[in-house]
Amino acid sequence: MSKNDTPITRQKFIEELLRYKRGSISRRHFLGVTGLGTATAVMAAAMPGLRPRPAFAGEIGDRVVLATWPNYHDESNFEAFTKATGASVQVNVFGSNEEMLAKLQAGGSGWDVFVPTNYTITTYVGEDLIEPLDTSKLPNYKADAFEPRFSDAGTVGGKLYAVPKNWGTTGYVVNTKHTKGKALTTWKEFWDITKTDFSGRTMVHDYQLTTIGNALKYFGYSFNSVKENELADAEKLLLEVKPHLFAINSDYQPSLRNGDAWMSMCWTGDGKQLNNDMPEMAYVLGTEGGEIWSDYYAVPKSAPHRDAAYALIDFMLDPAVNAKEVKAHGYPVADSRTNALLPKELLEDPILYPAKELLDALEFGAAATLTDPNRAELLARFKAA
């Protein structure tokens, strides 16, 4: 039964199950919308043996709460962690770093582990929201195994605050069935076709860094620009495009898979997942440039299950576990130990590892860009238009 007591259809249940397995929705949402949460709670009350068992080694507790991104993990790894420790993994899914930052600033997030992007870490440290990591609790962390450009952001003021998860790029995915065989290669084409042949079929992120950044690339400006005149040009373009969009949403896979949308801003792993399942979905890095990024695991100072947090991070850093993650989510990692376990075809995949000239044109996001009030106000005007 669903929350409104209307029976859920078999098709709807399967759709929600697939979204949950991809990480597009949280465990709480899945249990609530399918009615399984109520059933499980009732059964657990009547039969205490159904409740998660306490951890055996280290007594880390019965749960760990992870704040992360859509379609970003192999669910079987979480199941293996629970089997090994007795602690269930509760997943909260977010669509932007602004959302994550606001949640922690507000207090009471309940998170034990979260996955910030490189340019946000100095802000979290500056606001005293995350703690330096105790590497003695992370035996699987080996600093020299990671490529520095994708791991250095985790260290601030000589202290390690975050350890690398994976890295990737921000491009767009396009259903080539609707381009008459034409290959798209630029951000200019992305925005122009949205106003013409793809009107009503394009999605952009609900995230100022990427949506504004990729509008700036239309004019050849820096992805990170905060210049008033350049932001004005980007805003004009976004307002022109707004009536032609299908949606502003960072969880874009469902709409692309069911055919409602034909094109969307896209991160590496989503592009790989879509291309695997639907070869007509092409992942494009605009030749004008765009974003390259790296994500990390970090522990909030307010973490209620700190031992479980360290246990989960260490488990995910195990090269064999991490290799399973890569095969599931399609994002490259900077850990040489993990890469040694991956098949050659994955290490040579052009979605994960684009050509040098495309990578060289990309920029890492900056903390000043994320927190710039003018860009935040621009996105608010764009969404309200």
C-alpha positions as CSV (number, residue, x, y, z in Angstrom):
1,M,0.0,0.0,0.0
2,S,1.2,3.5,-0.7
3,K,1.0,6.4,1.8
4,N,-2.4,7.4,0.6
5,D,-3.6,3.7,1.0
6,T,-4.1,3.4,-2.8
7,P,-2.6,0.0,-3.9
8,I,0.6,0.5,-5.9
9,T,0.6,-1.1,-9.4
10,R,3.1,-3.7,-10.3
11,Q,4.6,-1.5,-13.0
12,K,5.0,1.4,-10.5
13,F,6.6,-0.9,-7.9
14,I,9.2,-2.1,-10.5
15,E,9.9,1.5,-11.6
16,E,10.5,2.6,-8.0
17,L,12.6,-0.5,-7.3
18,L,14.9,0.3,-10.3
19,R,15.2,3.9,-9.2
20,Y,16.2,2.8,-5.7
21,K,18.8,0.3,-7.0
22,R,20.3,3.1,-9.2
23,G,20.4,5.4,-6.2
24,S,18.0,7.9,-7.7
25,I,15.8,7.8,-4.6
26,S,16.5,7.2,-1.0
27,R,15.6,4.0,1.0
28,R,13.1,6.1,3.0
29,H,11.4,7.2,-0.2
30,F,11.3,3.7,-1.6
31,L,9.9,2.2,1.5
32,G,7.3,5.0,1.9
33,V,6.0,5.0,-1.7
34,T,5.8,1.3,-2.0
35,G,4.3,0.7,1.5
36,L,7.1,-1.6,2.5
37,G,8.3,0.8,5.2
38,T,5.0,0.4,7.1
39,A,4.9,-3.3,6.7
40,T,8.6,-3.7,7.8
41,A,8.0,-1.5,10.9
42,V,4.9,-3.5,11.9
43,M,6.7,-6.8,11.4
44,A,9.8,-5.6,13.2
45,A,7.7,-4.6,16.2
46,A,6.1,-8.0,16.3
47,M,9.2,-9.9,15.5
48,P,12.4,-8.2,17.0
49,G,14.6,-10.7,15.1
50,L,13.8,-8.9,11.9
51,R,15.5,-5.7,13.1
52,P,19.1,-5.0,11.9
53,R,21.6,-6.8,14.2
54,P,24.2,-4.8,16.0
55,A,27.7,-4.9,14.5
56,F,29.9,-7.7,15.7
57,A,33.4,-6.3,15.3
58,G,33.8,-2.9,16.9
59,E,30.2,-2.6,17.9
60,I,29.6,0.2,15.4
61,G,25.8,0.2,15.8
62,D,23.0,-0.8,13.6
63,R,23.0,1.9,10.9
64,V,25.1,4.4,9.0
65,V,23.5,7.4,7.1
66,L,25.1,8.4,3.8
67,A,24.3,11.6,1.9
68,T,25.3,11.1,-1.8
69,W,24.4,11.6,-5.4
70,P,21.9,9.8,-7.7
71,N,23.0,6.6,-9.5
72,Y,26.3,6.7,-7.6
73,H,26.8,3.3,-5.9
74,D,26.5,-0.5,-6.3
75,E,23.7,-1.5,-4.0
76,S,25.3,-4.9,-3.5
77,N,28.3,-3.3,-1.8
78,F,26.0,-1.8,0.8
79,E,24.4,-5.2,1.3
80,A,27.8,-6.7,1.8
81,F,28.7,-4.0,4.3
82,T,25.6,-4.8,6.3
83,K,26.3,-8.5,6.2
84,A,29.8,-7.9,7.4
85,T,29.0,-5.4,10.2
86,G,25.3,-5.6,11.0
87,A,24.9,-1.9,10.2
88,S,22.4,-1.0,7.5
89,V,23.2,1.8,5.1
90,Q,20.6,4.5,4.8
91,V,21.0,6.6,1.7
92,N,19.9,10.3,1.3
93,V,20.2,11.5,-2.3
94,F,20.9,15.1,-3.3
95,G,21.1,17.0,-6.5
96,S,23.6,19.8,-5.8
97,N,26.4,20.8,-3.5
98,E,24.4,23.9,-2.5
99,E,21.7,21.5,-1.1
100,M,24.3,19.5,0.9
101,L,25.9,22.7,2.3
102,A,22.6,24.2,3.3
103,K,21.5,21.0,5.0
104,L,24.7,20.8,7.1
105,Q,24.6,24.5,7.9
106,A,21.0,24.1,9.2
107,G,22.2,21.4,11.6
108,G,20.6,18.1,12.5
109,S,21.3,16.4,9.2
110,G,21.7,13.0,10.8
111,W,24.4,12.2,8.3
112,D,27.4,10.1,9.2
113,V,29.1,10.2,5.8
114,F,28.6,12.5,2.9
115,V,30.1,13.0,-0.6
116,P,31.3,16.6,-1.2
117,T,32.9,17.8,-4.5
118,N,36.5,19.1,-4.5
119,Y,35.7,22.8,-4.5
120,T,33.3,22.6,-1.5
121,I,35.8,21.2,1.0
122,T,37.5,24.4,2.0
123,T,34.0,25.9,2.7
124,Y,33.1,23.0,5.0
125,V,36.4,23.4,6.8
126,G,36.0,27.1,7.1
127,E,32.6,26.8,8.6
128,D,33.8,24.0,11.0
129,L,31.3,21.5,9.6
130,I,33.6,18.5,9.0
131,E,36.3,16.9,11.1
132,P,39.9,16.0,10.2
133,L,40.0,12.2,9.5
134,D,41.7,9.7,11.7
135,T,43.6,7.6,9.2
136,S,44.3,5.0,11.8
137,K,40.6,4.1,11.4
138,L,41.0,3.9,7.6
139,P,43.5,1.1,6.9
140,N,42.4,0.9,3.3
141,Y,43.4,4.5,2.7
142,K,46.8,4.7,1.0
143,A,47.6,8.3,0.1
144,D,50.3,7.4,-2.5
145,A,47.8,5.2,-4.4
146,F,45.8,8.3,-5.6
147,E,46.5,10.6,-8.5
148,P,47.2,14.0,-6.7
149,R,45.0,16.2,-8.9
150,F,42.0,14.1,-7.8
151,S,43.0,13.8,-4.2
152,D,44.8,17.0,-3.1
153,A,41.5,18.9,-2.4
154,G,40.9,16.6,0.6
155,T,43.8,18.2,2.5
156,V,43.3,21.7,3.9
157,G,45.8,23.4,6.0
158,G,47.9,20.3,6.2
159,K,45.1,18.2,7.6
160,L,43.2,15.5,5.8
161,Y,39.4,16.1,5.8
162,A,38.2,14.0,2.9
163,V,39.4,10.9,1.0
164,P,38.8,10.4,-2.8
165,K,35.8,8.6,-4.1
166,N,36.0,9.1,-7.9
167,W,36.2,11.8,-10.5
168,G,34.5,12.7,-13.7
169,T,33.3,15.3,-16.1
170,T,30.2,17.3,-16.8
171,G,28.9,17.1,-20.3
172,Y,25.6,16.2,-21.9
173,V,23.9,13.1,-23.2
174,V,21.8,13.2,-26.4
175,N,19.5,10.6,-27.9
176,T,21.0,10.4,-31.4
177,K,17.8,8.8,-32.8
178,H,16.5,12.3,-32.8
179,T,19.5,14.1,-34.5
180,K,19.1,12.3,-37.8
181,G,22.5,10.7,-37.3
182,K,24.3,14.0,-36.6
183,A,26.9,14.0,-33.9
184,L,26.8,17.0,-31.5
185,T,30.1,18.3,-30.3
186,T,29.6,21.7,-28.7
187,W,27.7,23.6,-25.9
188,K,26.5,26.0,-28.6
189,E,24.8,23.1,-30.4
190,F,23.3,22.0,-27.0
191,W,21.6,25.3,-26.4
192,D,20.6,26.1,-30.0
193,I,19.0,22.7,-30.7
194,T,17.1,23.1,-27.4
195,K,15.3,26.1,-28.8
196,T,14.5,24.4,-32.1
197,D,14.3,20.6,-32.8
198,F,14.6,19.6,-29.2
199,S,12.1,22.1,-27.8
200,G,10.3,20.5,-24.8
201,R,12.8,17.6,-24.7
202,T,15.9,19.0,-22.9
203,M,16.8,18.9,-19.2
204,V,19.3,21.0,-17.3
205,H,20.6,20.5,-13.8
206,D,19.0,22.0,-10.8
207,Y,22.5,23.3,-9.9
208,Q,23.9,26.8,-10.5
209,L,27.5,25.7,-10.9
210,T,26.8,23.5,-14.0
211,T,23.7,25.1,-15.5
212,I,25.2,28.6,-15.4
213,G,28.7,27.3,-16.1
214,N,27.6,25.6,-19.3
215,A,25.6,28.6,-20.4
216,L,28.7,30.6,-20.0
217,K,30.6,28.2,-22.3
218,Y,28.1,29.2,-25.1
219,F,30.0,32.5,-25.3
220,G,33.4,31.1,-24.7
221,Y,33.6,32.4,-21.1
222,S,35.1,30.6,-18.1
223,F,32.9,27.9,-16.5
224,N,33.7,29.6,-13.2
225,S,33.1,33.3,-14.3
226,V,31.5,35.7,-11.8
227,K,32.0,38.7,-14.0
228,E,28.8,40.8,-14.1
229,N,28.6,41.3,-17.9
230,E,29.3,37.6,-18.6
231,L,26.7,36.4,-16.1
232,A,24.3,38.8,-17.8
233,D,24.9,37.1,-21.1
234,A,24.4,33.7,-19.5
235,E,21.1,34.8,-17.9
236,K,19.8,36.1,-21.2
237,L,20.5,32.7,-22.8
238,L,18.9,30.8,-20.0
239,L,15.8,32.9,-20.0
240,E,15.5,32.4,-23.8
241,V,15.8,28.6,-23.4
242,K,13.6,28.3,-20.3
243,P,10.2,27.9,-22.3
244,H,11.8,25.1,-24.4
245,L,13.0,22.9,-21.5
246,F,11.4,19.7,-20.4
247,A,12.6,20.1,-16.8
248,I,15.2,21.5,-14.5
249,N,16.2,18.4,-12.5
250,S,19.5,16.7,-11.5
251,D,17.9,13.3,-11.5
252,Y,17.4,13.0,-15.3
253,Q,17.8,9.3,-16.1
254,P,14.2,8.3,-15.7
255,S,12.9,10.9,-18.2
256,L,15.7,10.0,-20.7
257,R,15.0,6.3,-20.4
258,N,11.2,6.6,-20.9
259,G,11.7,8.9,-23.9
260,D,10.1,12.0,-22.4
261,A,13.4,13.8,-22.7
262,W,15.9,13.5,-25.5
263,M,18.9,15.4,-24.1
264,S,20.2,16.5,-20.7
265,M,23.2,17.9,-19.0
266,C,24.9,14.9,-17.6
267,W,27.7,13.6,-15.4
268,T,30.2,10.9,-16.6
269,G,28.6,7.9,-14.8
270,D,25.1,8.7,-15.9
271,G,26.3,9.0,-19.4
272,K,28.0,5.6,-19.2
273,Q,25.0,3.9,-17.6
274,L,22.6,5.3,-20.2
275,N,25.0,4.4,-23.1
276,N,25.4,0.9,-21.8
277,D,21.6,0.3,-21.7
278,M,20.7,2.5,-24.7
279,P,23.6,2.7,-27.2
280,E,21.8,5.6,-29.0
281,M,22.6,7.8,-26.0
282,A,25.8,9.6,-26.8
283,Y,27.8,11.4,-24.1
284,V,29.3,14.7,-25.3
285,L,32.0,17.0,-23.8
286,G,31.6,20.3,-25.5
287,T,34.8,21.3,-27.3
288,E,34.6,24.8,-25.7
289,G,35.4,23.2,-22.3
290,G,33.3,22.8,-19.2
291,E,33.8,21.0,-15.8
292,I,36.1,18.3,-14.5
293,W,35.6,17.4,-10.8
294,S,36.5,15.0,-8.1
295,D,34.3,13.7,-5.2
296,Y,35.3,12.6,-1.7
297,Y,34.1,10.9,1.4
298,A,33.9,13.1,4.5
299,V,32.5,12.9,8.0
300,P,30.4,15.8,9.4
301,K,31.3,17.0,12.9
302,S,27.7,16.2,13.8
303,A,27.8,12.6,12.7
304,P,25.8,10.5,15.2
305,H,27.3,7.2,14.3
306,R,31.0,8.1,13.9
307,D,32.4,4.6,14.2
308,A,30.0,3.4,11.6
309,A,31.1,6.3,9.3
310,Y,34.7,5.2,9.4
311,A,33.8,1.6,8.9
312,L,31.8,2.5,5.8
313,I,34.4,4.7,4.3
314,D,37.1,2.1,4.9
315,F,34.9,-0.6,3.3
316,M,34.3,1.5,0.2
317,L,38.0,2.2,-0.1
318,D,38.8,-1.5,-0.4
319,P,40.1,-1.8,-4.0
320,A,37.9,-4.8,-4.8
321,V,34.8,-3.1,-3.5
322,N,35.7,0.1,-5.3
323,A,36.2,-1.8,-8.6
324,K,32.6,-3.1,-8.2
325,E,31.5,0.5,-7.7
326,V,33.2,1.6,-10.9
327,K,31.6,-1.2,-12.9
328,A,28.2,-0.2,-11.6
329,H,28.3,3.6,-11.7
330,G,30.7,4.2,-14.6
331,Y,32.8,6.9,-13.0
332,P,36.6,6.8,-13.2
333,V,38.7,6.5,-10.0
334,A,42.1,7.9,-9.2
335,D,43.1,4.9,-7.1
336,S,45.8,2.9,-8.9
337,R,45.0,-0.2,-6.8
338,T,41.4,-0.2,-8.1
339,N,42.4,0.5,-11.7
340,A,44.6,-2.6,-11.6
341,L,41.5,-4.7,-11.1
342,L,39.4,-3.1,-13.9
343,P,39.1,-4.6,-17.4
344,K,41.1,-2.9,-20.2
345,E,38.0,-1.9,-22.1
346,L,36.7,0.1,-19.2
347,L,40.0,1.9,-18.7
348,E,40.0,2.8,-22.4
349,D,36.4,3.8,-22.6
350,P,36.1,7.3,-24.1
351,I,33.2,8.3,-21.8
352,L,35.3,7.6,-18.7
353,Y,38.6,8.7,-20.1
354,P,38.0,11.3,-22.8
355,A,40.6,12.4,-25.4
356,K,43.4,14.7,-24.0
357,E,42.2,17.7,-26.0
358,L,38.8,17.5,-24.5
359,L,40.1,17.0,-20.9
360,D,42.6,19.9,-21.3
361,A,39.8,22.3,-22.0
362,L,37.9,21.5,-18.7
363,E,38.1,23.5,-15.5
364,F,37.8,22.4,-11.9
365,G,35.0,24.3,-10.1
366,A,36.0,26.8,-7.5
367,A,34.7,27.5,-4.0
368,A,34.1,31.2,-4.9
369,T,31.9,30.1,-7.8
370,L,29.7,27.8,-5.6
371,T,29.1,30.5,-3.0
372,D,28.8,33.5,-5.3
373,P,25.6,35.4,-4.4
374,N,25.1,36.7,-8.0
375,R,25.1,33.3,-9.5
376,A,22.7,32.0,-6.8
377,E,20.3,34.9,-7.5
378,L,20.6,34.2,-11.3
379,L,19.6,30.6,-10.9
380,A,16.7,31.6,-8.7
381,R,15.4,34.1,-11.4
382,F,15.9,31.4,-14.1
383,K,13.9,28.9,-12.1
384,A,11.1,31.4,-11.3
385,A,10.8,32.7,-14.9
